[in-house]
Amino acid sequence: MDFCINCRVNLNPYFQLDSSLYEHPADRAALNALKKMKPFNMLVRMVIDKLMVPWMNAQYLGSGVKVTRKQFPELYKLEIEAAKTLAVPRLPKMYVVYSPYMNAFTIGTNEDPVIVLFSAIIDEMSEDELKAVIGHEMGHIKSNHVLYHTVGQILGSVATSALSGIPFANYLTGGVRIALLAWMRKSEYTADRAALLVSGNLEAVRNALIKLQLGSRKLFDKLDMEEYMEQLQELDEEKIGKWSELFLTHPFGVRRVENLNKFYENPVFKELRTKIEKFLRGEYVPEEVEEEEYEEVPEEIEVVTEMRFCPHCGAKVRPGSKFCTNCGAKLR
């Protein structure tokens, strides 16, 4: 098993994937800037943790259908593959809700994220494209985007008007919103790269992005890719082109496809994908440990600590393990 059935913890502790290796540089810089806004973060935690997360969980439990091993097992399998590939610490909850629009998003907190798939996306996409979509959402989870993404979605919805009577609402919907949206657009580039790492198939990820933009499989089947990519040059020639995304949560689709194409040719992608494929084939991929974490250990002590035992189930575990590979219990 890859994830514990009960607590959803990752049972592959020896495979690690450092998201900073593939994250868009502007994403990490903008996220760090948001984290430094202490009053903003305190308010976010208060509203999201205490109010919005319980409310949203109840909404999707009541109006959606939860994806499990028994319920939509084909979607559950894709979720497992995406979470396993990106080495996500815990498997998130995933729901399907009815909507005629093709969309998917992740909400909640970094500790308790929820992936939501609209029913139309399942009807209109192939299995490989769905895997890319789920991989994209899993990329947001891996890079700890979820909390701020939830805030951004609230600010961009009718919930904004519901907050209008709250004293700090203007603070959330003013200049902070511009900074938040700027980061959200950069975070999409990171999640697209994560989708490519999960899929390994540039065409499938690219097709999924364009289908989401078009909202129609029939139109997509008639798309000329070369003609579509020429729109990027026209966009860059427009003087106002760089500012026209200012109030959007996502970058323009043609820019996202261009980012994907460049990342696919990047040696970092090839190196990480090779590591992932080795892991998926069942080969042992040792956990990456920073140099300073190694300690000089006398030879006789090394022999004694070669193996230890899980205090929960008694199974043998390697020294330094974070989780028991037998029962999934946290060791440190």
Sequence and secondary structure as in RCSB ss.txt:
>XXXX:A:sequence
MDFCINCRVNLNPYFQLDSSLYEHPADRAALNALKKMKPFNMLVRMVIDKLMVPWMNAQYLGSGVKVTRKQFPEL
YKLEIEAAKTLAVPRLPKMYVVYSPYMNAFTIGTNEDPVIVLFSAIIDEMSEDELKAVIGHEMGHIKSNHVLYHT
VGQILGSVATSALSGIPFANYLTGGVRIALLAWMRKSEYTADRAALLVSGNLEAVRNALIKLQLGSRKLFDKLDM
EEYMEQLQELDEEKIGKWSELFLTHPFGVRRVENLNKFYENPVFKELRTKIEKFLRGEYVPEEVEEEEYEEVPEE
IEVVTEMRFCPHCGAKVRPGSKFCTNCGAKLR
>XXXX:A:secstr
  B TTT BBS TT    GGGTS HHHHHHHHHHHT HHHHHHHHHHIIIIIHHHHHHHHHHHSEE  SSSSHHH
HHHHHHHHHHTT SB  EEEEE  SS  EEEEE SSSEEEEEEHHHHHHS HHHHHHHHHHHHHHHHTT HHHHH
HHHHHTSTHHHHTTTSTTHHHHHTHHHHHHHHHHHHHHHHHHHHHHHHH  HHHHHHHHHHHHH  HHHHTT  H
HHHHHHHHHHHHSTTTTTTTTT SS  HHHHHHHHHHHHTSHHHHHHHHHHHHHHTT        GGG     HH
HHHHTT EE TTT  EE TT SB TTT  B  
